[in-house]
Amino acid sequence: MNFPFFFLFRNQKKKMSSPPKLVQRRDTLVEHYSHHADEHGKISLQRIVVVSIDPSSAEYVVNWALDNYIRPDSDLIVLVHVRVLEIPMAPYVDTTGYMDDVAEERREESHSLLKSWATQLWHKKIACKAISMIGDPKQEIVRKVTEIHADTLIMGSRNLGTFKRTFLGSVSDHCVHHAPCTVVIAKPPTPDDEEKESRRKSLLQRITSSS
């Protein structure tokens, strides 16, 4: 009567004692633009700034970083995008071909997004790298800023509702609590923000013209 239990126990113990599998990281360096060396052959970069983007946040996050934070002469900007591959849950269905197609489509979208913004930074003579990654955005972003010893992480906010934030969690919240560097959250612009910016520019023009 005890044999089945003993057999099951031994199987469980064997599984538990097996060495853990190493997780293969699949980071792709999509673009790399560097500063030209000075007359002494040195490139003076003082900060590493990681800017996390996705199709919905890239424009306002990069523009905010350019307007408010980035120092073109001394910063290395590392653009990162994490693509998530969702596995369909249909049982007894071979989804190998489907997953290959989806993976290739997501890869092309990620690389295109990163190349587009990296090129814009290059035209502004800002040193930058663009890295595409696969996995859980929370874990991958924190891993990357830790790996490259980033000084600052700049990212957007998805504006999750209370329900989604409670059960799904927020990528930005996770990074704020776990990233080993300063984390800056850029919020999406609103009509009120545009009006305030217009008033600010108008006021600055008046001050400049009267001085």
Contacts in CASP RR format, 6 or more apart in sequence:
PFRMAT RR
TARGET T0000
AUTHOR 0000-0000-0000
METHOD contacts of the structure
MODEL  1
MNFPFFFLFRNQKKKMSSPPKLVQRRDTLVEHYSHHADEHGKISLQRIVV
VSIDPSSAEYVVNWALDNYIRPDSDLIVLVHVRVLEIPMAPYVDTTGYMD
DVAEERREESHSLLKSWATQLWHKKIACKAISMIGDPKQEIVRKVTEIHA
DTLIMGSRNLGTFKRTFLGSVSDHCVHHAPCTVVIAKPPTPDDEEKESRR
KSLLQRITSSS
25 133 0 8 1.000
25 143 0 8 1.000
26 133 0 8 1.000
26 134 0 8 1.000
27 131 0 8 1.000
27 132 0 8 1.000
27 133 0 8 1.000
27 144 0 8 1.000
28 107 0 8 1.000
28 111 0 8 1.000
28 131 0 8 1.000
28 132 0 8 1.000
28 133 0 8 1.000
29 129 0 8 1.000
29 130 0 8 1.000
29 131 0 8 1.000
30 110 0 8 1.000
30 111 0 8 1.000
30 114 0 8 1.000
30 115 0 8 1.000
30 118 0 8 1.000
30 130 0 8 1.000
30 131 0 8 1.000
30 132 0 8 1.000
31 114 0 8 1.000
31 115 0 8 1.000
31 118 0 8 1.000
31 119 0 8 1.000
31 122 0 8 1.000
31 128 0 8 1.000
31 129 0 8 1.000
31 130 0 8 1.000
32 128 0 8 1.000
32 129 0 8 1.000
32 130 0 8 1.000
33 118 0 8 1.000
33 121 0 8 1.000
33 122 0 8 1.000
33 126 0 8 1.000
33 127 0 8 1.000
33 128 0 8 1.000
33 129 0 8 1.000
34 43 0 8 1.000
34 127 0 8 1.000
35 43 0 8 1.000
35 44 0 8 1.000
35 45 0 8 1.000
35 73 0 8 1.000
35 125 0 8 1.000
35 127 0 8 1.000
36 43 0 8 1.000
37 43 0 8 1.000
38 44 0 8 1.000
43 127 0 8 1.000
44 73 0 8 1.000
44 74 0 8 1.000
45 74 0 8 1.000
45 75 0 8 1.000
45 76 0 8 1.000
45 127 0 8 1.000
46 71 0 8 1.000
46 74 0 8 1.000
46 75 0 8 1.000
47 71 0 8 1.000
47 74 0 8 1.000
47 75 0 8 1.000
47 76 0 8 1.000
47 151 0 8 1.000
47 152 0 8 1.000
48 75 0 8 1.000
48 76 0 8 1.000
48 78 0 8 1.000
48 148 0 8 1.000
48 149 0 8 1.000
48 150 0 8 1.000
48 151 0 8 1.000
48 152 0 8 1.000
49 65 0 8 1.000
49 69 0 8 1.000
49 70 0 8 1.000
49 75 0 8 1.000
49 76 0 8 1.000
49 77 0 8 1.000
49 78 0 8 1.000
49 150 0 8 1.000
49 151 0 8 1.000
49 152 0 8 1.000
49 153 0 8 1.000
49 154 0 8 1.000
50 78 0 8 1.000
50 80 0 8 1.000
50 141 0 8 1.000
50 144 0 8 1.000
50 145 0 8 1.000
50 148 0 8 1.000
50 150 0 8 1.000
50 152 0 8 1.000
50 153 0 8 1.000
50 154 0 8 1.000
50 181 0 8 1.000
51 61 0 8 1.000
51 62 0 8 1.000
51 65 0 8 1.000
51 77 0 8 1.000
51 78 0 8 1.000
51 79 0 8 1.000
51 80 0 8 1.000
51 153 0 8 1.000
51 154 0 8 1.000
51 155 0 8 1.000
52 61 0 8 1.000
52 80 0 8 1.000
52 81 0 8 1.000
52 82 0 8 1.000
52 137 0 8 1.000
52 141 0 8 1.000
52 153 0 8 1.000
52 154 0 8 1.000
52 155 0 8 1.000
52 156 0 8 1.000
52 175 0 8 1.000
53 61 0 8 1.000
53 62 0 8 1.000
53 79 0 8 1.000
53 80 0 8 1.000
53 81 0 8 1.000
53 113 0 8 1.000
53 114 0 8 1.000
53 117 0 8 1.000
53 155 0 8 1.000
54 81 0 8 1.000
54 82 0 8 1.000
54 113 0 8 1.000
55 109 0 8 1.000
55 113 0 8 1.000
56 158 0 8 1.000
57 155 0 8 1.000
57 156 0 8 1.000
57 157 0 8 1.000
57 158 0 8 1.000
57 186 0 8 1.000
57 188 0 8 1.000
58 113 0 8 1.000
58 117 0 8 1.000
60 156 0 8 1.000
60 186 0 8 1.000
60 188 0 8 1.000
60 189 0 8 1.000
61 154 0 8 1.000
61 155 0 8 1.000
61 156 0 8 1.000
61 186 0 8 1.000
62 79 0 8 1.000
62 117 0 8 1.000
62 120 0 8 1.000
62 121 0 8 1.000
64 154 0 8 1.000
64 186 0 8 1.000
65 77 0 8 1.000
65 154 0 8 1.000
65 186 0 8 1.000
66 124 0 8 1.000
69 152 0 8 1.000
69 154 0 8 1.000
69 184 0 8 1.000
70 77 0 8 1.000
70 126 0 8 1.000
72 124 0 8 1.000
72 125 0 8 1.000
72 126 0 8 1.000
75 126 0 8 1.000
75 127 0 8 1.000
76 127 0 8 1.000
76 128 0 8 1.000
76 129 0 8 1.000
77 121 0 8 1.000
77 126 0 8 1.000
77 127 0 8 1.000
77 128 0 8 1.000
77 129 0 8 1.000
78 128 0 8 1.000
78 129 0 8 1.000
78 130 0 8 1.000
78 131 0 8 1.000
78 144 0 8 1.000
78 148 0 8 1.000
78 150 0 8 1.000
79 114 0 8 1.000
79 117 0 8 1.000
79 118 0 8 1.000
79 121 0 8 1.000
79 128 0 8 1.000
79 129 0 8 1.000
79 130 0 8 1.000
79 131 0 8 1.000
80 130 0 8 1.000
80 131 0 8 1.000
80 132 0 8 1.000
80 133 0 8 1.000
80 140 0 8 1.000
80 141 0 8 1.000
80 144 0 8 1.000
81 110 0 8 1.000
81 113 0 8 1.000
81 114 0 8 1.000
81 130 0 8 1.000
81 131 0 8 1.000
81 132 0 8 1.000
81 133 0 8 1.000
82 133 0 8 1.000
82 134 0 8 1.000
82 135 0 8 1.000
82 136 0 8 1.000
82 137 0 8 1.000
82 140 0 8 1.000
82 141 0 8 1.000
83 106 0 8 1.000
83 107 0 8 1.000
83 109 0 8 1.000
83 110 0 8 1.000
83 132 0 8 1.000
83 133 0 8 1.000
83 134 0 8 1.000
83 135 0 8 1.000
84 134 0 8 1.000
84 135 0 8 1.000
84 136 0 8 1.000
84 137 0 8 1.000
85 99 0 8 1.000
85 102 0 8 1.000
85 103 0 8 1.000
85 106 0 8 1.000
85 134 0 8 1.000
85 135 0 8 1.000
87 95 0 8 1.000
87 99 0 8 1.000
88 95 0 8 1.000
88 98 0 8 1.000
107 132 0 8 1.000
110 132 0 8 1.000
111 132 0 8 1.000
114 130 0 8 1.000
114 131 0 8 1.000
114 132 0 8 1.000
115 130 0 8 1.000
117 130 0 8 1.000
118 128 0 8 1.000
118 129 0 8 1.000
118 130 0 8 1.000
121 128 0 8 1.000
122 128 0 8 1.000
131 144 0 8 1.000
133 140 0 8 1.000
133 144 0 8 1.000
134 140 0 8 1.000
137 171 0 8 1.000
138 171 0 8 1.000
138 174 0 8 1.000
138 175 0 8 1.000
138 178 0 8 1.000
141 153 0 8 1.000
141 155 0 8 1.000
141 171 0 8 1.000
141 175 0 8 1.000
141 179 0 8 1.000
142 174 0 8 1.000
142 175 0 8 1.000
142 178 0 8 1.000
142 179 0 8 1.000
144 150 0 8 1.000
145 153 0 8 1.000
145 175 0 8 1.000
145 179 0 8 1.000
145 180 0 8 1.000
145 181 0 8 1.000
146 179 0 8 1.000
146 180 0 8 1.000
150 181 0 8 1.000
151 181 0 8 1.000
151 182 0 8 1.000
152 181 0 8 1.000
152 182 0 8 1.000
152 183 0 8 1.000
152 184 0 8 1.000
153 175 0 8 1.000
153 179 0 8 1.000
153 181 0 8 1.000
153 182 0 8 1.000
153 183 0 8 1.000
153 184 0 8 1.000
154 183 0 8 1.000
154 184 0 8 1.000
154 186 0 8 1.000
155 171 0 8 1.000
155 172 0 8 1.000
155 175 0 8 1.000
155 183 0 8 1.000
155 184 0 8 1.000
155 185 0 8 1.000
155 186 0 8 1.000
156 172 0 8 1.000
156 185 0 8 1.000
156 186 0 8 1.000
156 187 0 8 1.000
156 188 0 8 1.000
157 170 0 8 1.000
157 172 0 8 1.000
157 185 0 8 1.000
157 186 0 8 1.000
157 187 0 8 1.000
157 188 0 8 1.000
158 170 0 8 1.000
158 171 0 8 1.000
158 172 0 8 1.000
159 187 0 8 1.000
159 188 0 8 1.000
160 168 0 8 1.000
160 169 0 8 1.000
160 170 0 8 1.000
165 173 0 8 1.000
172 183 0 8 1.000
172 185 0 8 1.000
175 183 0 8 1.000
176 183 0 8 1.000
176 185 0 8 1.000
END
